Amino acid sequence: MAIDYQERIPNNVNLSDDRRLQRALEAWQPNYLKWWQEMGPTEFQSHEVYLRTAISVDAKGWANFGHVKMPDYRWGIFLAEPEAGRVVNFGDHKGEPAWQEVPGEYRGVLRRLIVTQGDTEPASVEQQRQLGLTAPSLYDLRNLFQVNVEEGRHLWAMVYLLQGYFGRDGREEAEAMLERHSGDPDKPRILGAFNEKTPDWLSFYMFTYFTDRDGKYQLASLAESGFDPLSRSCRFMLTEEAHHMFVGETGVGRVILRACEIMKEYGDDVRQHGGIDLPTIQKYLNFHFSVSLDLFGSEISTNAANFYSMGLKGRFEETKIDDDHKLANSPYSILELQGDKLVTREENALTAINERLRDDYVTDCDRGVRRWNQILKRNGVDFEFKLPHRTFNRKIGAFNLENSGGQRFTPEGGMISEAEWDQRHGEWLPTEEDRAYVISLMQPVTEPGQYAAWIAPPARGINNQPVDFEYVRLN
């Protein structure tokens, strides 16, 4: 399905056939552009950036590349191709035709799902708005801006659904998306992880690896939705999301590789020679993984069960799972704290939907960590990165302080007292000193083909371009 770029709002949904919706979105557009100028990337709005732009929703050949100023980027509304005869594949409505309009009895719940997902998209842009000032290369600067403009487009995807299917309520929610801001004490973003600061590039790489990977699993679950416009929106968003996780995985990998190079040349004191040492990288990993685990919600959730039974939000790759897709009597193993022991028990699979999705996420995260460890192995470095235990540093669910009766956990899942946590948490999470050191390295490198001393160059450029390509035109 080609995208019509002749329209004021590029789209592949025949927007011009719905004049009411077109007028509503065109009225929202100036507010979005104002938000982008005020809360988007700082000081780079007038520079040309080598960005990819969607030209089709076909999985092959869907984008082209070229230099464009970010405010001129053609944000729009792109849905994946419809599936003929698509049905609801799970829950109480399994086997019924997928909904092309909002089912009235689920209107409020469905709107809440869309708003929660949509709120994360501009939040990421806001969290990252200062990073361009300290980019380690033009290659990385370009990748940051690619992530930013696509998060902006994902906001457009959710706003289209709100404005197109929820009337006045949807219009009000679309306006509120631009009124909340990451970290704002009065109007913060809905989910906690999206109010955290992203003050340095190691944090950015960890965010795009771990938190954008949460986005992958949330979008994949919504892509199973029986509400077909939401499913089609999320299916195309997943196409764009893959690059964001690539930026994270390869970014962390390049920081690791540079640490290995310094160690081979100078010995173990990586900081003395301007690199980021491996234990500090592990601390950042621990923090971002644990924060991202919280985004899946509580292990036992009646809300998640209701979303599933209603047919609004499925499991990851729902149709590939071999069960009845209703889960009324299906078991699922969860971990919980009983007294002074962690035990595994059987829970109804329907109320453990969040935990199953978290399990899929953890397995996926571990694949990248193993690839990072291969970098160490190839360079003869005796160190191993590990995901912390799922009980570590949790703020949501069974293992937060309130629900666990004040119990603290180590990265290995061992139980410790609050006093020991206070004494030792700096061994496992970035300290103020760690963060100050990493931030001290964040000096911009703006010459094509040049890279900061704390990160290795990429193995290859974007879209077959050389690594010394002028990805951002600063002159």
C-alpha positions in Angstrom: 0.0 0.0 0.0 1.6 3.2 -1.2 1.4 6.3 1.0 0.0 9.5 -0.4 2.5 12.3 0.2 0.4 14.9 -1.8 -1.9 15.3 1.2 -1.2 17.8 4.0 -1.1 14.8 6.3 0.5 11.9 4.4 -1.6 8.7 4.8 -2.7 5.5 3.4 -6.2 5.5 4.9 -8.0 7.7 2.3 -8.2 10.5 4.8 -9.6 12.9 2.2 -12.8 10.8 2.1 -13.5 11.7 5.7 -13.7 15.4 5.8 -14.6 15.6 9.5 -11.6 13.6 10.6 -9.3 15.4 8.2 -10.3 18.7 9.6 -9.8 17.5 13.2 -6.3 16.1 12.5 -5.3 19.3 10.5 -6.4 21.3 13.6 -4.2 19.1 15.8 -1.2 19.3 13.4 -0.1 22.9 14.3 -0.1 22.0 18.0 2.0 18.9 17.3 4.5 21.0 15.4 4.6 23.6 18.2 5.3 20.7 20.6 8.0 19.4 18.4 9.8 22.7 18.2 9.5 23.2 22.0 10.1 19.7 23.3 11.9 18.0 20.4 15.6 17.8 19.7 17.4 20.9 20.9 19.3 23.2 18.5 19.2 20.9 15.4 15.8 21.8 13.8 17.5 23.7 11.0 20.0 21.1 10.0 19.5 18.4 7.3 19.5 14.9 8.6 19.8 11.6 6.6 16.5 10.1 7.5 14.4 7.3 6.3 10.8 8.1 5.4 8.1 5.5 4.9 6.8 5.3 1.3 4.9 2.1 1.6 3.7 -0.4 4.3 5.0 -3.3 2.3 7.6 -5.2 4.4 10.1 -4.9 1.5 11.3 -1.6 0.1 9.0 0.3 2.5 11.2 3.4 3.0 13.6 5.7 1.2 16.5 7.8 2.6 17.5 11.4 2.1 18.6 14.5 3.9 15.6 16.5 5.4 15.2 19.0 8.1 13.3 17.4 11.0 10.4 20.0 11.1 9.9 19.2 7.4 9.7 15.5 8.1 6.3 14.2 6.7 4.7 12.6 9.7 1.5 10.8 8.8 -0.9 7.9 9.3 0.2 4.5 8.0 -1.6 1.3 8.6 -0.4 -2.2 7.6 -2.4 -3.8 4.8 -5.7 -5.3 5.8 -6.1 -9.1 6.1 -9.1 -10.4 4.2 -11.5 -12.2 6.5 -9.5 -11.4 9.7 -11.2 -12.6 12.9 -10.6 -12.1 16.6 -8.1 -14.8 17.5 -8.5 -15.0 21.3 -10.8 -14.3 24.3 -14.6 -14.4 24.5 -15.1 -13.3 20.9 -12.7 -15.8 19.4 -13.7 -16.6 15.8 -15.9 -13.5 15.4 -15.1 -11.0 12.6 -12.5 -8.5 13.7 -14.1 -5.1 14.6 -13.7 -2.3 12.1 -15.5 0.1 14.6 -15.1 0.4 18.3 -17.2 -2.2 20.2 -19.4 0.0 22.3 -19.2 -2.1 25.5 -15.4 -1.8 25.4 -15.1 1.8 24.4 -13.5 3.1 27.6 -11.1 0.3 28.1 -9.9 0.4 24.5 -9.4 4.2 24.7 -7.3 3.7 27.8 -5.1 1.2 26.1 -4.5 3.5 23.1 -3.8 6.5 25.3 -1.3 4.6 27.5 0.6 3.4 24.4 0.4 6.8 22.7 1.7 8.6 25.8 5.0 6.8 25.7 5.9 8.0 22.2 6.3 11.8 22.8 7.7 11.0 26.2 10.7 9.3 24.6 11.4 12.4 22.4 11.2 14.6 25.5 13.6 12.4 27.5 16.2 12.5 24.7 15.9 16.2 23.6 19.3 17.3 24.9 21.3 14.3 23.7 22.1 15.8 20.3 24.4 18.3 22.0 26.8 15.6 23.1 26.6 13.1 20.3 29.7 10.9 19.9 29.5 11.1 16.1 27.3 12.2 13.2 26.3 8.6 12.7 25.0 8.4 16.3 23.4 11.9 16.0 21.5 10.7 12.9 20.3 7.5 14.7 19.0 9.6 17.6 17.0 11.8 15.3 15.7 8.8 13.3 14.4 7.4 16.6 12.9 10.7 17.5 11.0 11.4 14.3 9.6 7.8 14.3 8.4 8.1 17.9 6.7 11.3 16.7 5.0 9.3 13.9 3.9 6.6 16.4 2.2 9.4 18.3 0.4 10.3 15.1 -0.7 6.6 14.7 -2.4 6.6 18.1 -3.9 10.1 17.7 -5.5 9.0 14.4 -7.2 6.2 16.3 -8.4 8.5 19.0 -9.7 11.2 16.7 -11.1 8.8 14.1 -12.9 6.4 16.4 -13.6 8.1 19.8 -15.2 11.5 18.9 -14.9 14.4 21.4 -13.2 12.1 24.0 -10.6 11.1 21.5 -9.9 14.8 20.5 -9.5 15.7 24.2 -7.1 12.8 24.8 -5.1 13.8 21.7 -4.7 17.3 23.1 -3.6 15.9 26.5 -0.8 13.9 24.8 0.9 17.2 24.1 0.1 18.8 27.5 1.8 16.0 29.6 5.6 16.1 29.6 8.3 13.7 30.8 9.3 14.4 34.3 6.8 17.3 34.7 5.9 17.5 38.4 2.3 18.6 37.6 1.6 16.7 34.4 4.0 13.8 34.1 3.8 11.0 31.6 1.6 8.1 32.5 4.2 5.4 33.0 7.1 5.9 35.4 10.0 4.8 33.1 9.0 7.6 30.8 9.6 10.2 33.5 13.2 9.1 34.0 16.0 11.3 32.7 18.2 10.2 29.8 21.2 12.4 30.6 23.9 10.6 28.6 24.4 8.3 25.6 25.0 5.1 27.5 21.6 5.7 29.1 20.2 6.3 25.6 21.6 3.0 24.2 20.3 1.1 27.3 16.9 2.8 26.9 16.6 1.9 23.2 17.7 -1.7 23.9 15.6 -2.4 27.0 12.7 0.1 27.1 12.1 0.2 23.3 12.1 -3.6 23.5 9.2 -3.4 26.0 7.6 -1.3 23.3 8.1 -4.1 20.9 6.2 -6.5 23.1 3.4 -4.1 24.0 2.9 -3.3 20.3 3.0 -6.9 19.3 0.3 -7.6 21.9 -1.8 -4.8 20.6 -1.2 -6.0 17.0 -3.2 -9.1 18.0 -6.2 -6.9 18.9 -9.6 -7.7 17.6 -10.0 -4.0 16.9 -8.6 -4.1 13.4 -7.5 -0.4 13.0 -5.4 -0.8 16.2 -3.9 -4.0 15.0 -2.9 -2.6 11.6 -1.4 0.5 13.2 0.8 -1.5 15.5 1.9 -3.9 12.9 3.4 -1.1 10.9 4.8 0.6 14.0 6.7 -2.7 14.7 8.5 -2.3 11.4 9.9 1.0 12.5 10.6 -0.1 16.1 13.2 -2.6 15.0 15.7 0.1 14.1 15.3 1.6 17.6 16.4 -1.6 19.2 19.2 -2.0 16.7 20.5 1.4 17.8 20.5 0.2 21.4 22.1 -3.2 20.9 24.8 -2.0 18.6 25.4 1.2 20.7 26.0 -0.8 23.9 28.1 -3.3 21.9 30.3 -0.5 20.6 30.9 0.9 24.1 31.9 -2.6 25.2 34.2 -3.1 22.2 35.9 0.2 22.9 36.4 -0.8 26.6 38.0 -4.1 25.4 40.3 -2.2 23.0 41.5 0.1 25.9 42.0 -2.9 28.2 44.1 -4.7 25.6 46.3 -1.6 25.1 46.5 -0.2 28.6 45.2 -2.8 31.1 42.1 -2.9 33.3 41.9 0.8 34.3 39.5 1.8 31.5 38.4 5.1 33.0 42.0 6.4 33.2 42.1 6.2 29.4 38.7 7.7 28.7 36.5 4.6 28.3 33.5 3.3 30.2 34.5 0.3 32.3 32.6 -3.0 32.2 31.3 -2.9 35.8 29.8 0.5 35.1 28.1 -0.8 32.0 26.7 -3.7 34.0 25.3 -1.2 36.6 23.5 0.7 33.8 22.2 -2.6 32.4 20.8 -3.5 35.9 19.0 -0.2 36.2 17.5 0.0 32.7 16.4 -3.7 32.7 14.7 -3.5 36.1 12.9 -0.2 35.2 11.7 -1.8 32.0 10.5 -4.9 33.7 8.1 -2.7 35.7 6.4 -1.5 32.4 4.7 -4.9 32.1 2.7 -4.3 35.3 1.8 -6.6 38.1 2.4 -10.3 37.8 -1.3 -11.0 38.5 -3.6 -8.6 36.8 -7.3 -8.6 36.4 -7.0 -5.7 33.9 -4.7 -7.7 31.7 -7.1 -10.7 32.0 -10.0 -8.4 31.0 -8.1 -7.0 28.0 -7.5 -10.5 26.8 -11.0 -11.8 27.4 -12.4 -8.8 25.6 -10.2 -9.5 22.6 -8.5 -6.1 22.8 -4.9 -7.1 23.7 -3.4 -10.6 23.1 -0.2 -12.3 23.9 3.1 -12.1 22.0 2.6 -14.0 18.7 -0.8 -15.2 19.9 -1.7 -17.3 16.8 1.5 -19.3 17.2 0.6 -20.5 20.7 -0.9 -24.0 20.9 -3.8 -23.7 23.3 -7.5 -22.8 23.3 -6.8 -19.0 23.3 -9.4 -18.5 26.0 -7.3 -19.6 29.0 -10.2 -20.1 31.5 -8.6 -23.3 32.9 -5.0 -23.0 31.8 -2.2 -22.8 34.3 0.9 -20.6 34.2 3.9 -20.6 36.5 4.8 -17.4 38.4 7.4 -16.5 41.0 6.3 -15.1 44.3 7.7 -14.5 47.8 6.4 -16.8 50.6 7.9 -15.9 53.9 11.6 -15.8 53.5 11.6 -17.9 50.2 11.0 -17.4 46.5 8.8 -20.1 45.3 7.2 -21.0 41.9 3.5 -21.6 41.9 0.7 -22.2 39.3 -1.6 -19.3 38.6 -4.5 -19.1 36.1 -2.9 -18.2 32.8 -5.6 -15.6 32.2 -4.6 -13.4 35.2 -0.9 -14.1 34.5 -0.9 -12.5 31.0 1.5 -9.8 32.1 4.0 -12.3 33.5 3.9 -14.4 30.3 4.7 -11.3 28.3 7.5 -10.3 30.7 8.9 -13.9 30.4 9.0 -13.5 26.6 10.7 -10.1 27.0 13.4 -11.5 29.4 14.2 -14.3 27.0 14.6 -11.7 24.1 16.7 -9.4 26.2 19.0 -12.2 27.1 19.8 -12.9 23.5 21.4 -9.5 23.1 23.3 -9.8 26.3 24.8 -13.0 25.0 25.9 -11.2 21.9 27.5 -8.6 24.0 29.4 -11.4 25.8 30.6 -12.7 22.5 32.4 -9.3 22.0 34.2 -9.9 25.3 35.0 -13.5 24.3 36.4 -12.5 20.9 38.6 -10.0 22.6 39.8 -12.3 25.3 38.3 -10.4 28.2 37.3 -12.4 31.3 34.0 -10.7 32.1 30.4 -11.7 31.6 27.3 -9.4 31.5 24.2 -10.8 33.1 20.6 -9.7 33.4 19.7 -9.1 37.0 17.1 -11.3 38.7 13.5 -10.2 38.0 13.1 -9.4 41.8 15.9 -6.8 41.7 15.1 -3.1 42.1 11.4 -3.4 41.3 8.9 -0.7 41.9 5.8 -2.4 40.4 4.4 -5.8 41.2 5.0 -8.5 43.8 8.6 -7.6 44.5 8.3 -3.9 45.2 8.9 -2.8 48.7 5.3 -2.5 49.8 4.1 -5.8 48.3 7.2 -7.7 49.5 6.9 -6.4 53.1 10.0 -4.3 52.7 12.2 -7.1 51.3 15.2 -6.2 49.2 16.9 -8.4 46.6 20.4 -8.6 45.0 20.9 -8.9 41.3 21.3 -12.6 41.8 17.9 -12.8 43.6 19.2 -13.1 47.1 17.3 -11.6 49.9 18.9 -8.8 51.9 17.8 -6.3 54.5 17.1 -2.7 53.9 20.2 -1.8 55.8 22.4 -4.0 53.6 20.7 -2.5 50.5 21.5 1.0 51.7 25.1 0.0 52.2 25.6 -2.0 49.0 23.3 -0.7 46.3 26.1 1.3 44.8 27.7 -2.0 43.8 24.8 -2.8 41.6 23.3 0.5 40.4 25.0 3.6 39.0 26.2 5.9 41.7 26.3 9.7 41.5 30.0 9.3 40.8 29.4 6.8 38.0 26.9 9.0 36.4 29.1 12.1 36.8 32.0 10.2 35.1 29.9 9.0 32.2 28.5 12.5 31.7 32.0 13.9 31.8 32.8 11.9 28.6 29.8 13.3 26.7 31.6 15.8 24.5 30.3 16.3 20.9 32.2 14.9 17.9 31.0 16.5 14.8 33.5 15.7 12.0 32.3 13.0 9.5 34.0 9.7 10.3 35.3 10.8 13.7 34.1 9.0 16.9 34.3 9.8 20.6 37.1 8.0 22.4 34.7 6.0 24.6 32.9 4.3 21.7 34.0 2.2 18.7 32.9 3.1 15.2 30.0 1.0 13.8 30.8 -2.1 11.7 28.9 -0.5 8.8 27.0 2.6 7.9 23.2 3.3 7.4 21.6 2.2 4.1 25.0 1.0 2.8 26.6 4.4 3.3 30.2 4.6 4.6 30.7 5.2 8.3 32.3 8.6 7.5 29.2 9.7 5.5 27.9 13.2 6.4 24.8 11.9 8.2 23.9 15.3 9.6 24.8 18.5 7.7 25.9 20.9 10.3 27.3 23.6 8.0 
